[in-house]
Amino acid sequence: MTDAAAPAMPPDMQLDEFAALAQTIEQEVGKVIVGQKDVVRSAIICILAGRHALLEGVPGLGKTMLIRTLADVLDMKFSRIQFTPDLMPADIVGTDILEETEEGRRQFRFQQGPIFANLVLADEINRATPKTQSAMLEAMQEKTVTVAGRRYDLEKPFFVLATQNPLEMEGTYPLPEAQLDRFLFKVNVTFPAVEDLVAILDRTTGVDVPEASTVASAQQVIQMGHLALSTPIAPHVSEYVARLIVATHPDSELSTVMARQYVQVGASPRGAQALIIGAKVNALLEGRFNVSFDDIAAVAAPSLRHRILLNFEGQAEAISPDAIVADLLATVKK
């Protein structure tokens, strides 16, 4: 994203404005979403960073509600795509339709698909065929779609928040590593605690259902992203991130005992980028204009859990990528 992509951009946002607006966004989302503070924070980080997120959890935990609420709070055009094996690329990106003009001539007109939105919910994304996934991949990476040899720019800003069910984790068509790598974060949505479940029942089983109000605009989100990405990062923090990523590879001299024993493929350079980008936004959300080791630790699990591929031994012993990440944070020298 560039400044030119957002017309009538207001003056640059200051750190105190960023922190206040981010807090208001989190509070407004909290009116609808009970608990799940880490999930909400991770989704907000991805949006403010201008990147995509993959949410994984069993049905009924509020993943769709969270994404809809974020779209309402941020005043963004929302679209939902339910992925199924028979979904075709044209169902996502759109297609040329033949229509007759007032003069009686026939011509093709491009009809936009649901991908043309600011915030796109890709529900059960791992159920689509590879052909459909490739269309989604181009949109996520290039923020454009190609139809009949013509390119069309997507909305600005543009985010994909995708969901998948861990009970069908392999799905009909498993997500390829290339597509998983496009997601800044993979966020695990867990079952609510007893007190949170009681609060959910109180809020959702009566006549009055809480609603969130719009507190920010798409242009403000772009502004916040610009400020976040301009956050400085010290060389020693960047070097620490590089060591963490190299240590995920089992054949590296820096790898930990767990990585050598249980990891087949480590994180790519995109993992390092995700750590730094996520840490920059996290630092600003905490009211700081510098990135610390604590910020790296705060975003390490969602940044890396989908980028570490376990070997047979790791799968057989039910080792989680999160355990590998925790071991890296405890072992790799700062």
C-alpha positions in Angstrom: 0.0 0.0 0.0 1.2 3.5 -0.8 0.0 7.0 0.2 -1.2 7.5 -3.4 -3.6 4.5 -3.0 -5.6 6.3 -0.3 -7.0 9.6 -1.6 -7.6 12.5 0.8 -5.2 11.0 3.4 -5.5 13.0 6.6 -2.3 14.2 8.4 0.1 11.6 9.8 -1.1 9.8 12.9 0.8 10.2 16.1 1.6 7.5 18.6 -0.9 8.6 21.2 -3.6 8.8 18.6 -2.7 5.3 17.5 -2.8 3.8 21.0 -6.1 5.6 21.8 -7.8 4.5 18.6 -6.5 0.9 18.9 -7.8 0.7 22.5 -11.2 2.0 21.4 -11.3 -0.7 18.6 -10.5 -3.5 21.0 -13.1 -2.2 23.5 -15.8 -2.0 20.8 -15.0 -5.5 19.6 -15.2 -6.7 23.2 -18.8 -5.6 23.4 -19.7 -8.5 21.0 -16.8 -10.9 21.5 -16.5 -12.3 25.0 -13.0 -13.2 26.1 -10.6 -14.4 23.4 -8.5 -11.3 24.0 -5.4 -12.9 22.4 -7.5 -13.8 19.3 -8.9 -10.3 19.0 -5.4 -8.8 19.5 -3.9 -11.1 16.8 -6.6 -10.3 14.3 -6.2 -6.6 14.9 -2.5 -6.8 14.5 -2.9 -8.5 11.1 -5.4 -5.9 9.9 -3.2 -2.9 11.1 -0.2 -4.6 9.4 -2.1 -4.9 6.2 -1.7 -8.7 6.2 -3.9 -11.8 6.3 -4.7 -14.2 9.1 -5.8 -17.8 9.4 -8.1 -18.6 12.3 -8.4 -22.2 13.4 -11.0 -23.6 15.8 -14.0 -25.9 16.1 -17.3 -24.5 14.8 -19.3 -22.2 17.1 -16.5 -20.4 18.7 -17.3 -17.0 17.1 -14.7 -16.8 14.3 -17.2 -15.5 11.8 -18.8 -13.2 14.4 -15.3 -11.7 15.2 -14.6 -11.0 11.5 -18.0 -9.4 10.9 -17.6 -7.3 14.0 -14.2 -6.1 12.9 -15.7 -5.1 9.6 -18.4 -3.1 11.3 -16.1 -1.4 13.8 -13.7 -0.4 11.1 -16.4 0.6 8.6 -15.2 -1.8 6.0 -16.9 -3.5 3.1 -17.4 -7.1 4.2 -17.7 -10.2 2.1 -18.0 -13.9 3.0 -16.9 -16.8 0.8 -18.0 -20.3 1.9 -15.3 -22.6 0.4 -16.6 -26.0 -0.9 -15.1 -28.5 -3.3 -17.3 -27.3 -6.1 -16.4 -23.6 -5.7 -14.8 -22.3 -8.9 -12.4 -19.4 -9.3 -15.1 -17.3 -11.1 -17.2 -17.6 -8.0 -14.5 -15.8 -6.1 -13.0 -13.2 -8.5 -16.0 -12.6 -10.8 -16.6 -13.2 -14.5 -17.4 -11.4 -17.8 -21.1 -11.4 -18.6 -22.6 -10.7 -22.0 -25.2 -7.9 -22.0 -27.1 -5.8 -24.5 -26.6 -2.0 -24.6 -29.3 0.6 -25.2 -28.2 0.8 -28.8 -28.8 -3.0 -29.2 -25.2 -4.0 -29.3 -23.8 -6.8 -27.2 -20.7 -6.4 -25.1 -19.0 -8.0 -22.2 -19.1 -6.4 -18.7 -17.0 -7.6 -15.8 -19.1 -8.5 -12.8 -17.1 -8.4 -9.6 -17.0 -11.4 -7.3 -17.1 -11.4 -3.5 -13.3 -11.0 -3.4 -13.9 -7.3 -4.1 -14.2 -6.1 -0.5 -12.0 -4.7 2.2 -12.4 -7.5 4.6 -13.0 -11.0 3.1 -14.0 -14.0 5.3 -12.7 -17.1 3.6 -14.7 -19.8 5.5 -13.2 -23.3 5.5 -10.6 -22.3 3.0 -8.9 -25.7 3.0 -12.0 -27.3 1.3 -11.4 -25.6 -2.0 -9.7 -27.2 -5.0 -6.1 -26.3 -5.9 -7.4 -24.4 -8.9 -9.6 -22.2 -6.7 -6.9 -21.9 -4.1 -4.5 -20.5 -6.8 -7.0 -17.7 -7.6 -7.2 -16.9 -3.9 -3.4 -17.0 -3.7 -3.0 -14.4 -6.4 -5.5 -12.1 -4.7 -3.8 -12.4 -1.3 -0.3 -11.8 -2.6 -0.8 -9.4 -5.5 -4.0 -7.7 -4.3 -5.2 -8.0 -7.9 -7.2 -10.6 -9.9 -6.9 -11.6 -13.5 -10.0 -12.4 -15.6 -9.8 -13.0 -19.4 -6.3 -11.7 -19.5 -7.3 -8.4 -17.8 -6.1 -7.3 -14.3 -8.3 -5.7 -11.8 -7.2 -4.0 -8.6 -8.9 -5.1 -5.4 -10.2 -2.7 -2.7 -7.8 -0.8 -0.6 -7.3 -1.8 2.1 -7.7 -5.5 1.5 -7.5 -8.3 4.0 -8.3 -12.0 4.0 -9.3 -13.6 7.3 -9.6 -17.3 6.7 -11.0 -20.1 8.9 -10.5 -23.8 9.0 -11.8 -26.5 11.3 -9.0 -28.5 13.1 -11.3 -31.6 13.1 -10.9 -31.6 9.3 -7.4 -30.1 9.2 -6.4 -32.1 6.2 -9.6 -31.2 4.5 -10.5 -32.4 1.0 -7.6 -30.3 -0.4 -5.0 -29.4 2.2 -3.6 -25.9 2.0 -0.2 -25.9 0.3 2.8 -24.5 2.2 3.0 -21.6 -0.3 -0.5 -20.4 0.7 0.0 -21.0 4.4 3.1 -18.9 4.2 1.0 -15.9 2.9 -0.8 -15.6 6.2 1.0 -13.4 8.7 -0.6 -15.2 11.6 -2.2 -18.5 12.3 -4.5 -17.9 15.3 -5.8 -20.8 17.4 -9.3 -20.1 18.6 -9.8 -22.1 21.8 -13.0 -23.0 23.7 -14.1 -20.3 26.2 -13.6 -20.6 29.9 -16.6 -21.3 32.1 -17.0 -17.6 33.1 -16.7 -16.5 29.5 -19.3 -19.1 28.4 -21.7 -17.8 31.1 -21.2 -14.3 29.8 -21.8 -15.4 26.2 -25.1 -17.1 27.2 -26.2 -14.0 29.1 -25.5 -11.8 26.0 -26.9 -14.0 23.3 -30.0 -15.7 24.7 -32.0 -12.6 25.5 -34.0 -10.0 23.5 -31.2 -7.4 23.3 -28.1 -8.6 21.5 -25.1 -6.3 21.9 -23.9 -4.6 18.7 -20.6 -2.8 18.0 -20.4 0.7 16.7 -18.1 2.1 14.0 -15.2 3.9 15.6 -12.6 4.0 12.8 -12.5 4.3 9.0 -10.6 2.4 6.3 -8.3 5.4 5.8 -7.5 5.5 9.5 -6.6 1.8 9.3 -4.2 2.6 6.4 -2.7 5.4 8.5 -2.2 3.1 11.5 -0.5 0.6 9.2 1.9 3.3 7.9 2.8 4.3 11.4 3.3 0.7 12.6 5.6 -0.2 9.7 7.7 2.9 10.3 8.4 1.8 13.8 12.2 1.5 14.2 13.8 -1.9 15.2 17.2 -2.1 16.7 19.9 -4.2 14.9 20.3 -6.6 17.9 16.5 -7.3 17.8 16.7 -8.1 14.0 19.7 -10.4 14.6 17.7 -12.2 17.3 14.8 -12.7 14.9 17.2 -14.1 12.3 18.7 -16.5 14.8 15.2 -17.7 15.8 14.3 -18.5 12.2 17.6 -20.2 11.4 17.2 -22.3 14.6 13.9 -23.7 13.3 15.8 -25.6 10.7 17.0 -29.0 12.0 20.2 -29.0 9.9 21.3 -25.6 11.3 24.1 -25.2 13.8 21.8 -23.0 15.8 18.9 -25.5 15.9 17.7 -26.7 19.3 17.4 -30.3 20.5 13.7 -30.3 19.9 14.0 -28.8 16.4 16.6 -31.4 15.4 14.4 -34.2 16.7 11.0 -33.2 15.6 11.1 -30.7 12.8 11.2 -31.6 9.1 11.1 -28.1 7.5 11.7 -24.9 9.4 10.3 -21.4 8.8 11.0 -19.4 5.7 12.2 -15.8 5.5 8.6 -14.8 5.6 8.5 -16.1 9.1 11.2 -13.5 10.0 9.2 -10.8 8.3 6.0 -11.9 10.2 7.8 -11.7 13.5 9.1 -8.2 12.9 5.9 -6.8 11.3 3.8 -8.3 14.1 6.2 -7.1 16.8 6.1 -3.5 15.4 2.3 -3.4 15.6 2.3 -5.0 19.0 4.8 -2.4 20.3 2.5 0.4 19.2 -0.5 -1.3 20.7 1.4 -1.2 24.0 2.2 2.5 23.6 5.8 2.2 22.6 7.6 3.3 19.4 10.4 0.7 19.6 10.4 -3.0 19.3 11.6 -5.1 22.3 12.3 -8.8 22.8 8.9 -9.0 24.6 7.2 -7.9 21.4 8.9 -10.7 19.5 7.9 -13.3 22.1 4.3 -12.0 22.0 3.8 -12.7 18.3 6.2 -15.7 18.0 3.6 -18.5 18.2 1.0 -17.1 15.7 3.8 -16.1 13.4 5.6 -19.4 13.3 3.2 -22.2 14.1 2.0 -22.7 10.5 5.5 -22.3 9.1 7.1 -25.2 11.1 6.5 -28.6 9.5 6.9 -31.6 11.9 8.5 -34.8 10.9 7.0 -38.3 11.4 8.4 -38.6 14.9 7.0 -35.2 15.9 3.6 -36.1 14.6 3.7 -39.6 16.2 4.5 -38.0 19.6 1.9 -35.3 19.1 4.4 -32.5 19.5 2.8 -29.2 18.7 4.6 -26.4 16.7 3.8 -24.1 19.7 6.1 -26.3 21.8 8.9 -26.0 19.3 8.4 -22.2 19.3 8.4 -22.0 23.1 11.6 -24.1 23.2 13.2 -21.7 20.7 12.3 -18.6 22.8 13.8 -20.3 25.9 16.9 -21.5 24.2 18.0 -19.1 21.4 20.4 -16.4 22.7 19.2 -12.8 22.7 
